[in-house]
Amino acid sequence: MFRIIIAILILVPAIEITLLFTLGHYIGGWMTFALILLSGFLGVYFAKREGRKVLAYAKFEWSQGQLPAQHLLDGICIFLGGILLITPGFITDIFGFLLVFPYTRPIFKVLLLALIQKQISRGRISLINRR
């Protein structure tokens, strides 16, 4: 898992920089810069809006005595999407918007839940407090 994270941290910025230079060559540097700023501001707006909705739903479920597990997964996806959206680059923006939008978020929630269950079954995540 650590090797995959290191590879992502090296490859994604390299691909992003290449894409930014290529796009800057075709549409101009200032237009590319404006697109980066626009995507960042739109991303912050959508992440904040969706985060507030999910928080309200989670609070409601909690007040009803239910565990808001699905809304916690939504919150994790929105948080990760927000981080990707404020990171300059178009590939990270695409994944960020996919994580933030409520219509595409269920795909990532399934993947996140599968990852968590896999880590629990391997004993890397414990649900019992062992002191």
Summary of the structure (lengths in Angstrom):
residues: 131
radius of gyration: 17.9
end to end distance: 26.7
largest distance: 59.0
contacts: 349
relative contact order: 0.11
helix: 82%
strand: 0%
